[in-house]
């Protein structure tokens, strides 16, 4: 609030942490220190001015040696009044000049002869002097201290002025130094009341509580309301020992939490919270973000905070219950040393309570006495927490360093480090409860066990003596390239797309290939034309029964889809569905249809645990519904994909490439049932959709011409070494023996016979075998 207008000052006084010094003036009959500043008026209210001065020694002096005057005036009207004037003053260690009851300000170690000044003013007092406080008008406050001894310097150590208009403090007032409210910071005096008074004053404007270096002893919980910033001077020099530290230390001697935060937009930075209970840590905890009674805490911020020695409680607790919430808060470089629980996120779920979307950046949890380092606890929603670069490195923990429980608990932790020098072999370092899903953890891991279902989470952490198992996220859908369809549009039947079943209500959709919008080479795009009022479901023919593998607790699947015409969006529904034989149906978001671009329509489905030997049938499928009464709905889709576990599945089909291999089980190859008759001549072109080609009876009046060449053009050739089987269900299909098709002898089919050919890679073929 105050800015000096006296040219004799060595620096401008702009905050409570600065000092102003007026040099000795030997040419004057007296020394005068004058401070003046301006304030912006508000309607009504009251205020105070306080200051601490030091001056000449009074040893051996009996007469008054100084006077102090505090004046207040209206700058626009050039009127003023004297709020306080004392002329009979001696500089003594205990002198207090006051116009109201107020605790003496703390004595600085350099202020052997000092003077405390405190004066209040009210609207009524000023009005009696014909000064009216009007909002928007500027006023001045002038404080003068004059010594009658010219050979001594005067120093102002602190100056505070606060003016409140009703419940609103002037916008120029923002910093509230706890020393100005009577705090001592010597580690012995109880500073609880003084610090709480500073917090309460700052709460009126959303101001900053300045806590300078010192050991500030407290015996009761500090209550921090919304909008307040607690600003310390640093963490000192030794994070392992609080003795003799030079930073800002809140030394708590109570049994509850040292500090409770109860509102939005609170900031705590650059300080230490220390359990200084007799006989070691005795408190319930260090810092509590309290939403246990339905409060809503949002956008709280911690920066460079050390929480030390809460060995009987929790270092940092985020707690929500009875409809409360702790969310969107950030914790930067928070250090917890020696605690029962380092950081605890707790959600009861009562009344919809939740703790979510909080972020922890860098920082460390270390030392001894831990049950847990980082505990995420349900049963309520406790999810979407981001942890980046946090170190968890106590010597040991009773139940685990990182411990997550609750069906709605989830974290995303990256670049973390987890280590313990003395962790028992039977205690995991990381634990995720069997009811938890969809967390992601990556980083460095020194040693120990991970107790988690890796099929339910993405855990990229391992150690030299422990490597966790992971499961394949290969695409398990069959015929994801949609091969084996005829080139021309066809009315669907249940086997129109090999490996898939289409089911429709009311009427028959039309299926065709449209690769003008192809995403990946060799992966067909299917266009589906859904008649008015019809609902089409598309299901895979085969998916492993999840219960055959007890670790399967979730599955991920999806497919690229697009609207051909976005004007059809309002009369259609496109979505994915996951159905199990136990839990029933869940669905994805509905395709928004905001453009004709491709969109990956997808979801994650949870699979219930069942007793050993029991299977759970699962049915992932896609739904295309046309609610329009007259127009067809045109949809395109491609690249369906499915895998068990929490990791995203692969999109494209994987090739079989190896230097040698053995197969235990069934090898299935593609079957093509629709063979196109050459338009002219005897040159056949088979699609590269399979290895078995079925020649069936043609329509009346049609017949297969003699085959003289087979895929002989460069763009149609099969790779060298490809083996195909021509299976004939009709008679009298002839194949000529030539340089292009090298047969043992000429071939003419009988019903239910076959011919096996080997591709040479240059458009020619050699007979392997035949069955006539």
ABEGO torsion letter per residue (X at the ends): XBBBABAABABBBABAABBBBBBBBAABABBBBBBBBBBBBBBEEBBBBBBBBBBBBABGBABBABBBBBBBBBAAAGBBBBABBBABBBBBAABBBBABBBBBBBBBAABABBBBBBBBBBAAAAAAAGBBBBBGBBBBBBBBBBBABAABBBBBABBBBBBBBEABBBAABABBBAAAAGBAGAGABBAAAAAAAAAAAAAAAGBBBBBBBEBBBBABBBBBBBGBBBBBAEAEABAABABGBABBBBBBABABBABBBABBGBBBBGBBBBBABBGEBABAEABBBBAAAGBBBBGBBBBGBBBBGBAABBABBBBBBGGBBBBGBBBBGBBBBGBABABBBBBAGBGGBBBBGBBBBEEBBBEBGBABABBBBOABBBBGBBBBGBBBABABBAAEABBBBEAABBBBBBGBBBBBAABBAABBABBBBAABBGBBBBEBBABEBBBBBAAABBBBBBBAABBBBBBBABBABBGAAGBGBBABBBBBBAAABBGBBBBBBGBBBBBBBBAAABABBGBBBBBBBBBBGBBBBBBBABBBBAAABAABABBBBBBBBBBABAAAAAABBBBBBBBBAAAEBBBBBBBAGABABBBBBBBBBBBBBBBBGBBBBBBBBBBBBBABAABBBBBBBBGBBBBBEABBBBABBBBBBBAEBBBBEBBBBBBBABBBBBABEABBBBBBABABBBBBBBBBGBBBBBBABBGABAAABBBBGBBBBBBBABBGBBBBBBAABBBABBBBBBBGBBBBBBBAGAGBBBBABBBX
